[in-house]
Amino acid sequence: MIKIMIYRNIWLGFLSWLIPFAISFFCYKPDGQLIMEYSTFKSIMTISGTVSGSYLLYQYFKAVSTHFVFNGIVVGLSWVAINVLLDSIILIPMMKVSFSVYFLSIGLSYVSIPAISMAMGFLLDRKTKPI
């Protein structure tokens, strides 16, 4: 069961990166030029990442029956690592920027992942304990 949860965590973490990345392609012309204001693009990316990430966390927690807070911490931190790793391999070279520039413009937004996953964990933990 632990192996299944590890694979589930990695797969859903990968999807948490892939979905907004795929959506971003609709915001660019074939020549690589952004088709909208940068602030609008950032808003679309924030919304798509939050909505898809929340749904994927919901899918992850459907398979969890105990240790909700622990799972919230583990899944949140591992998804941050997965997202930053994939960005480092694919996005940073595409953007042609340094890691520090990337982190301040995009990477920092990944803090929302463990914030939401831990909130879900605390909520589920509280919900399952008798009053």
C-alpha positions in Angstrom: 0.0 0.0 0.0 2.9 2.4 0.8 4.3 1.8 -2.7 1.0 2.6 -4.3 0.7 5.9 -2.3 4.3 6.9 -3.3 3.5 6.2 -7.0 0.2 8.1 -6.6 2.0 11.0 -5.0 4.6 11.2 -7.8 2.0 10.8 -10.6 -0.4 13.4 -9.2 2.6 15.7 -8.4 3.7 15.4 -12.1 0.1 16.3 -13.2 0.2 19.3 -10.9 3.1 20.6 -13.0 1.9 19.3 -16.4 -1.7 20.8 -16.4 -0.7 24.4 -15.9 2.3 23.9 -18.3 0.0 22.6 -21.0 -2.5 25.5 -20.4 0.3 28.0 -20.9 0.8 26.9 -24.5 -2.6 28.4 -25.3 -1.2 31.8 -24.2 1.6 32.0 -26.7 1.9 32.4 -30.5 3.8 29.8 -32.4 6.8 32.1 -32.5 6.9 32.2 -28.7 5.3 35.6 -28.1 2.8 36.0 -25.3 -0.7 36.8 -26.7 -1.8 38.8 -23.7 -0.5 41.1 -20.9 2.0 39.4 -18.6 -0.2 40.1 -15.6 -3.1 38.4 -17.2 -0.9 35.4 -18.1 0.3 35.2 -14.4 -3.3 35.3 -13.2 -4.3 32.5 -15.6 -1.4 30.4 -14.4 -2.2 31.0 -10.8 -5.8 30.1 -11.2 -5.1 27.0 -13.3 -2.5 25.8 -10.9 -4.7 26.4 -7.8 -7.8 24.8 -9.3 -6.0 21.8 -10.9 -3.7 21.3 -7.8 -6.7 21.4 -5.4 -8.5 18.8 -7.5 -5.4 16.6 -7.6 -5.0 16.9 -3.8 -8.6 15.9 -3.5 -7.8 12.8 -5.6 -4.8 12.1 -3.5 -6.6 12.4 -0.2 -9.5 10.1 -1.4 -7.0 7.2 -0.9 -5.8 8.3 2.5 -7.6 7.0 5.6 -5.2 8.0 8.5 -2.4 10.4 9.3 -4.0 13.2 7.3 -1.7 16.0 8.6 1.4 13.9 7.9 0.2 13.1 4.4 -0.6 16.8 3.8 2.9 17.8 4.7 4.5 15.0 2.7 2.4 15.5 -0.4 2.8 19.3 -0.3 6.5 19.3 0.1 7.1 16.5 -2.5 4.9 18.3 -5.0 6.9 21.5 -4.5 10.1 19.5 -5.2 8.6 17.8 -8.3 7.4 21.2 -9.7 10.7 22.9 -9.1 12.7 20.0 -10.5 10.6 19.8 -13.7 10.8 23.6 -14.0 14.6 23.4 -13.6 14.8 20.8 -16.4 12.3 22.2 -18.8 11.0 25.7 -18.0 14.2 27.5 -16.9 16.1 26.6 -20.1 13.0 27.6 -22.2 12.9 31.0 -20.3 16.7 31.5 -20.5 16.8 33.0 -17.0 18.8 32.2 -13.9 17.3 30.1 -11.1 17.0 33.1 -8.8 15.0 35.1 -11.5 12.8 32.0 -12.1 12.2 31.4 -8.4 11.2 35.0 -7.7 8.8 35.1 -10.6 7.4 31.5 -10.6 8.9 29.2 -8.0 7.8 31.2 -5.0 4.1 30.6 -6.0 4.6 26.9 -5.3 4.4 27.7 -1.6 0.6 27.5 -2.1 0.8 23.8 -2.7 1.8 22.7 0.9 -0.4 25.5 2.3 -3.4 23.9 0.6 -2.4 20.3 1.2 -1.7 20.9 5.0 -5.0 22.7 5.3 -6.8 19.7 3.7 -4.9 17.4 6.1 -5.8 19.4 9.2 -9.5 19.6 8.0 -9.7 15.9 7.4 -8.0 15.1 10.7 -10.4 17.3 12.6 -13.4 15.9 10.7 -12.4 12.3 11.6 -11.9 12.8 15.3 -14.9 12.7 17.6 -15.7 16.0 19.3 
